Every structure is written in structure tokens, then in C-alpha cells.
Amino acid sequence: MASRISQEEENYVRMSLLLTGISPRAARVLFDSEFSPTLLNSSLKKEFNTLKDLQKKRIINQSQWNLLFPRFPDVLDSKTFDVTLMIVLLRNLTNLNPPYGGYDILPSPSEVTPTSDLARIKYYRNIVAHLDEGRIDNYMFNKAWDDITGVSTLKQYHIIPFFKELDETLRIVAGFDTNLHNNLSLEQLMAKLN
């Protein structure tokens, strides 16, 4: 019989859903304000040489390149871009001021700009992506959750209700109980989420 999901595993699942399901919406709001959805294709074509240089430097990978310049042209949509690609485009193709320490370190809580919000999302997404065990301790979870849910773009554009949606989704997946670890093993939970 599979072991039950621990609190640390629940933290991991909740953080993963926050970073892949909710926070990209905040990044997309900023992205779409800088790159008008109706002009996205022409905006990227104008920057082809810059984007090609980013590809040569391996800042943009082949999969991302294919999204930007598909073989069979289609209407480009930022909804197909992940947070990483949106951040690459925002930091390299716009005049947005980067966070004080850049995009690769966690900004201080007092820095509340849209780009520092992106850096927070990117920072925690990278941490979660490189976890081998699928566990986040309570201290790290609480700090990351507070940092991410405090993102001003989430508040400004009324994305906070999606956090309630996230918790409701977790309750449904876990069998309508608010304590995931009392209901399912990690394997069972991940299978339901996929």
C-alpha cells in the first residue's frame, strides 16, 4: 500500500500548482501590456535578429524558438509561452527597469515593481524545478507562498481569486478534504493532477 502524502509533499504540490497554474497569469498580464496580443507576431518579427542572437547564446532554446516562429505560421498567443520565455522576452525586448539585483536573485520584500514580481516568480519556480524529492518544508513553503501571493501584479489585476480556485481544485482532487495528506499518497495525487 502506498504511503500517505506528507505535509512537505502537500507543500510541494501546492507550490507547483501556484507556480505553474496561477503565477503565469500574472506574468502574462505584464507581458500582454508590453506586447499587444494583436501585434505580437509583428513585434517579434521586428526583433528577429535580437531573438536569433538570444538563440545562439542558448538563452532561447529550440522549443521556445518554435513557439516564437512556428513552421506553419499561426496566430501567436502569449498563452502558449511559459513564464521563462515571457521573462526572457520582457528583459531583452523592452525598456522595463530590471529588479535591483537582476532577475536571477530573490528581490527584497520592499522592492515592489512588476519586474521584481517576475523575479520572485522565476526564483521560486527555479527552486521547485530543481527539487529532487518533491518536498518543501513548512518554513520555505510559507515564505515562498507569502512572497508569491504578495506579488503586486496578482493583486492589481484581481488574480487573487485564482488562489481560492487553486485551493478548491486541491480539495476536489484530494477527495473534498482540506488536508491532502490524510487522503492520498503522493503518487495518487500526482496521477489525478496529470
C-alpha positions in Angstrom: 0.0 0.0 0.0 1.3 3.5 -0.9 2.3 5.8 2.0 0.1 8.8 2.6 1.2 12.2 1.4 3.2 14.2 4.0 2.8 17.8 4.8 6.1 18.6 2.9 4.7 16.7 -0.1 1.5 18.7 0.1 3.5 21.9 0.2 5.3 20.8 -2.9 2.1 20.1 -4.8 0.5 23.4 -3.7 3.6 25.4 -4.7 3.9 23.6 -8.0 0.3 24.4 -8.8 0.8 28.0 -7.8 3.9 28.4 -9.9 2.5 26.6 -13.0 -1.2 27.5 -12.9 -1.6 30.8 -11.2 1.6 32.9 -11.4 1.9 32.6 -15.2 -1.3 34.6 -15.3 0.4 37.5 -13.5 3.4 37.3 -15.8 1.1 37.2 -18.9 -0.7 40.4 -17.7 2.5 42.3 -17.8 3.7 40.6 -21.0 0.5 41.5 -22.8 0.7 45.1 -21.6 4.2 45.3 -23.2 3.5 43.2 -26.3 -0.1 43.9 -27.5 -1.6 40.5 -28.3 -2.9 41.8 -31.7 0.6 42.9 -32.6 2.6 40.1 -31.0 3.6 38.5 -34.3 4.8 41.7 -35.9 6.6 42.8 -32.7 8.6 39.5 -32.6 9.4 39.7 -36.3 10.8 43.2 -35.8 13.1 41.7 -33.2 14.1 38.7 -35.2 17.9 39.5 -35.2 17.9 40.1 -31.4 15.9 36.9 -30.8 18.3 34.9 -33.1 21.3 36.2 -31.1 19.5 35.0 -27.9 19.0 31.6 -29.5 22.7 31.4 -30.5 23.6 32.3 -26.9 21.3 29.5 -25.7 19.1 31.9 -23.8 16.2 30.8 -26.0 16.0 27.1 -26.7 14.7 25.3 -29.8 11.3 24.6 -28.2 10.9 28.2 -27.3 12.1 29.3 -30.8 9.4 27.1 -32.3 6.8 28.9 -30.3 8.0 32.3 -31.4 8.4 31.3 -35.1 6.3 28.2 -35.9 7.0 26.2 -39.0 3.4 26.6 -40.0 2.5 30.2 -39.2 -0.4 30.6 -36.9 -1.7 33.4 -34.7 0.8 33.8 -31.9 -0.7 33.8 -28.4 1.2 34.5 -25.2 -0.9 31.7 -23.6 1.4 29.3 -25.3 4.5 30.9 -23.6 5.7 29.8 -20.2 7.0 32.2 -17.5 10.6 31.6 -18.5 10.0 32.7 -22.1 7.9 35.7 -21.2 10.6 36.8 -18.8 13.3 36.4 -21.5 11.3 38.5 -23.9 10.4 41.2 -21.4 14.0 41.5 -20.1 15.6 41.6 -23.6 13.0 43.4 -25.8 11.5 46.0 -23.5 12.7 49.1 -21.6 11.4 47.8 -18.3 13.8 48.5 -15.4 15.2 45.2 -14.1 15.0 44.4 -10.4 17.8 45.9 -8.3 19.7 42.7 -8.2 18.7 41.4 -11.6 16.2 38.7 -12.5 18.3 35.8 -11.1 18.1 36.6 -7.4 15.2 37.0 -5.0 14.3 40.7 -4.7 13.9 42.2 -1.2 10.3 42.4 0.1 10.5 46.2 -0.1 11.0 46.1 -3.9 7.5 46.1 -5.4 7.9 46.6 -9.1 6.4 44.4 -11.9 9.9 43.2 -12.8 10.7 42.3 -9.2 7.5 40.4 -9.1 8.6 38.5 -12.2 12.0 37.8 -10.5 10.2 36.4 -7.4 8.1 34.0 -9.6 11.2 33.0 -11.6 13.3 32.5 -8.4 10.8 30.1 -6.8 9.9 28.4 -10.0 13.6 27.5 -10.4 13.9 26.2 -6.9 10.8 24.0 -7.3 12.0 22.8 -10.7 15.3 21.6 -9.2 13.9 19.8 -6.2 14.7 16.1 -6.4 12.5 14.8 -3.5 9.2 16.5 -4.2 9.1 18.0 -0.7 9.1 21.6 0.6 9.5 22.2 4.3 6.9 24.4 6.1 9.3 27.4 6.6 10.3 27.5 2.9 6.7 26.9 1.8 5.3 29.8 4.0 8.0 32.2 2.8 7.6 31.4 -0.8 3.8 31.4 -0.6 3.8 34.8 1.0 6.3 36.2 -1.5 4.4 35.0 -4.5 0.9 35.8 -3.3 2.1 39.2 -2.4 3.0 39.9 -6.0 1.5 43.2 -6.8 0.5 42.2 -10.3 -1.6 39.4 -8.8 -3.4 41.9 -6.6 -3.6 44.7 -9.2 -5.2 42.6 -11.8 -7.5 40.7 -9.5 -5.8 37.3 -9.9 -6.0 36.6 -6.1 -9.4 34.8 -6.6 -7.5 32.2 -8.5 -5.8 31.2 -5.3 -9.2 30.2 -3.9 -9.7 28.3 -7.1 -6.4 26.6 -6.5 -7.3 25.5 -3.0 -10.7 24.3 -4.3 -9.0 22.3 -7.0 -6.8 20.7 -4.4 -9.8 19.8 -2.2 -11.6 18.2 -5.2 -8.5 16.2 -6.2 -7.9 15.1 -2.7 -11.5 14.0 -2.1 -13.0 17.2 -0.7 -10.8 17.2 2.4 -8.7 20.3 3.2 -5.9 18.1 4.4 -4.5 16.4 1.4 -2.1 14.3 3.4 -5.0 12.5 5.1 -6.4 11.2 1.8 -4.0 10.3 -0.9 -0.5 9.1 -1.5 1.8 11.4 -3.4 1.6 9.0 -6.4 -2.2 9.0 -6.3 -2.4 12.8 -6.1 0.1 13.4 -9.0 -1.7 10.9 -11.1 -5.0 12.7 -10.6 -3.3 16.1 -11.4 -1.9 14.7 -14.7 
